[in-house]
Amino acid sequence: MQSKAGRPDFQSLLEGQQDLICRFHKHELQPHQCGSILLQQIKAPVETVWSFARLFDKPQVYKSLIQTCDIIEGDGGVGTIREIHLVSSIPATSSIERLEILDHEQHIISFKVLTGGHRLQNYWSVTSLHQHEIDGKMGTLVLESYVVDVPEGNTREETHTFVDTVVRCNLKKLTRLSEHKWFHEEKKQKLKEVPCPSLDSHSSSVAVED
């Protein structure tokens, strides 16, 4: 796997999550495949981020290249199959995908591509969320890993560049949505904590006479 840490302290973060990474982010790559793991810090609690990341039936909420999504088999649990239709601006049409993991306690979601009108065959994605302190406040560290076949006529580097770019765009939108939602949730919570002014029995009143 190729780490896309971007900051030195991410190495210690990864080391602290070795058990989870070995269980869910350690893909066995075949000679014709490539894979990567990307990280994103989000200044919002895990539960706020998870409210978007868990939406297997509505991936278009934060994945900009997806236009629509239909569940074609299952009830939303593991094994559910969806068909997504992609935006017309890219050289692909649709993708049929199966939900592999949906763990609400550990905040992990994973899916595999079964078939579709695109070149990225056997794509397998795993996304996990972890509590992480950012600027003195509790936030979220998102780890997203994938493995995919290298399309005929493309190199591993070209495939990495393309898929990493798409995943990064998705993670950035997930960040914007989560931080915006948390900003308003935190604002509401602070308003609730502000005591309301009240009149006591010693308050004076002024009567206006004609």
C-alpha positions in Angstrom: 0.0 0.0 0.0 1.1 3.5 -0.7 0.7 6.1 2.1 -0.6 9.5 1.3 0.0 11.0 4.7 1.0 14.5 3.8 2.0 15.4 7.4 4.7 13.9 9.7 2.4 13.2 12.6 0.2 11.0 10.5 2.8 8.2 10.8 2.2 8.0 14.6 -1.5 8.1 13.9 -1.2 5.1 11.6 1.0 3.2 14.0 -1.7 3.7 16.7 -4.3 2.1 14.4 -2.3 -1.0 13.3 -4.9 -3.5 14.5 -7.7 -1.8 12.5 -5.5 -1.2 9.5 -4.4 -4.8 9.4 -8.0 -6.0 9.7 -9.7 -3.7 7.2 -7.0 -1.7 5.2 -4.5 -4.4 4.3 -5.3 -5.4 0.8 -3.5 -8.3 -0.9 -2.6 -6.9 -4.3 -2.3 -9.1 -7.4 0.3 -8.3 -10.1 -2.3 -6.6 -12.2 -3.7 -4.4 -9.4 -2.7 -1.2 -7.5 -3.9 0.2 -4.2 -3.5 3.1 -1.9 -4.6 4.6 1.4 -5.5 8.2 1.9 -6.1 10.2 5.0 -8.2 13.3 5.8 -8.6 15.3 8.9 -12.0 16.7 9.6 -12.8 19.3 12.3 -16.1 17.5 13.4 -16.9 14.6 15.7 -16.9 11.1 14.3 -20.7 10.8 14.6 -21.2 13.9 12.5 -18.9 12.6 9.8 -20.4 9.1 10.0 -23.9 10.6 9.3 -22.6 11.2 5.7 -20.1 8.4 5.2 -22.5 5.6 6.1 -25.0 6.5 3.4 -24.5 3.6 1.0 -27.9 4.3 -0.6 -27.1 8.0 -1.1 -23.4 8.3 -2.0 -24.1 11.3 -4.2 -24.4 13.4 -1.0 -20.6 13.7 -1.0 -19.4 12.0 -4.1 -19.6 14.5 -6.9 -19.2 12.2 -9.8 -22.3 10.2 -8.9 -25.6 11.5 -10.3 -28.1 9.0 -8.9 -28.2 5.8 -6.9 -30.8 3.0 -6.8 -30.9 0.0 -4.5 -31.5 -3.0 -6.6 -31.2 -5.8 -4.0 -31.2 -5.9 -0.2 -32.5 -3.8 2.7 -29.5 -1.5 3.3 -27.5 -4.0 5.3 -24.4 -6.0 4.3 -24.9 -7.6 1.0 -27.1 -4.8 -0.4 -26.4 -4.0 -4.0 -26.7 -0.6 -5.5 -26.6 0.8 -9.1 -25.1 4.2 -9.4 -25.3 6.4 -12.5 -22.3 8.7 -13.1 -22.3 12.3 -14.3 -22.1 12.7 -18.1 -18.9 14.7 -18.0 -16.7 11.6 -17.4 -16.1 8.6 -19.8 -18.2 6.1 -17.7 -21.9 5.5 -17.3 -22.8 3.3 -14.3 -21.5 0.9 -11.7 -23.1 -1.9 -9.7 -21.7 -2.3 -6.2 -22.2 -4.5 -3.1 -22.0 -3.4 0.5 -19.3 -5.5 2.2 -19.0 -3.9 5.7 -21.3 -1.5 7.6 -20.1 -1.3 11.2 -21.8 1.5 13.1 -19.8 0.9 16.3 -16.3 1.1 14.7 -17.5 3.5 11.9 -16.4 1.4 9.0 -18.0 1.0 5.6 -16.7 -1.0 2.6 -18.0 -1.8 -0.9 -16.9 -3.7 -4.0 -17.6 -3.0 -7.6 -19.3 -6.0 -9.3 -19.6 -4.7 -12.8 -20.4 -1.5 -14.7 -19.9 0.8 -17.6 -16.4 1.9 -16.6 -12.7 0.8 -16.7 -12.0 0.4 -13.0 -12.8 -3.3 -12.5 -12.8 -5.1 -9.2 -12.6 -1.8 -7.3 -12.8 -2.5 -3.5 -12.9 0.4 -1.1 -12.7 0.5 2.8 -13.4 3.7 4.7 -12.9 4.0 8.5 -13.3 6.9 10.9 -11.3 7.5 14.1 -11.4 10.1 16.9 -8.5 12.5 16.4 -7.5 15.7 18.2 -7.2 18.7 15.8 -6.1 22.1 17.2 -7.0 21.1 20.7 -10.5 19.9 19.8 -11.8 16.4 19.2 -12.3 15.8 15.5 -12.1 12.9 13.0 -9.4 11.2 11.1 -10.7 9.4 7.9 -8.8 6.5 6.4 -9.9 5.4 3.0 -8.1 2.6 1.2 -8.7 0.9 -2.1 -7.5 -1.8 -4.5 -8.4 -1.9 -8.2 -7.3 -3.6 -11.4 -5.0 -1.6 -13.6 -6.9 -1.1 -16.9 -5.3 -2.4 -20.0 -3.3 0.4 -21.7 -2.8 2.2 -18.4 0.2 2.2 -16.0 -0.1 1.8 -12.2 1.0 5.5 -11.9 -1.8 6.6 -14.2 -4.4 4.5 -12.3 -3.1 5.8 -8.9 -3.3 9.4 -10.0 -6.8 9.1 -11.4 -8.3 7.1 -8.5 -6.5 9.2 -5.8 -7.7 12.4 -7.3 -11.3 11.1 -7.3 -11.0 9.9 -3.6 -9.4 13.1 -2.5 -12.2 15.2 -4.1 -14.8 13.0 -2.3 -13.0 13.4 1.1 -12.7 17.2 0.7 -16.5 17.4 0.0 -17.1 15.1 3.0 -15.0 17.5 5.1 -16.9 20.6 3.9 -20.3 18.9 4.6 -19.3 17.6 8.0 -17.6 20.8 9.3 -20.6 22.8 8.1 -23.1 20.5 9.8 -21.0 20.5 13.0 -20.7 24.3 13.0 -24.4 24.7 13.1 -24.9 21.8 15.6 -22.3 23.4 17.9 -23.9 26.8 17.5 -27.3 25.4 18.5 -25.8 23.7 21.5 -24.1 26.9 22.7 -27.4 28.8 22.4 -29.1 26.2 24.6 -26.5 26.6 27.2 -26.9 30.4 27.4 -29.2 31.2 30.4 -32.4 33.1 29.6 -32.9 36.4 31.5 -35.7 36.3 33.9 -37.7 38.9 36.0 -37.4 38.5 39.7 -39.9 39.7 42.4 -37.9 42.9 43.0 -38.2 44.2 39.5 -39.8 47.6 39.2 -42.4 48.5 36.7 -43.4 51.8 35.2 -47.0 52.6 34.5 -47.8 55.1 31.7 -50.8 57.2 32.4 -52.7 59.3 29.9 
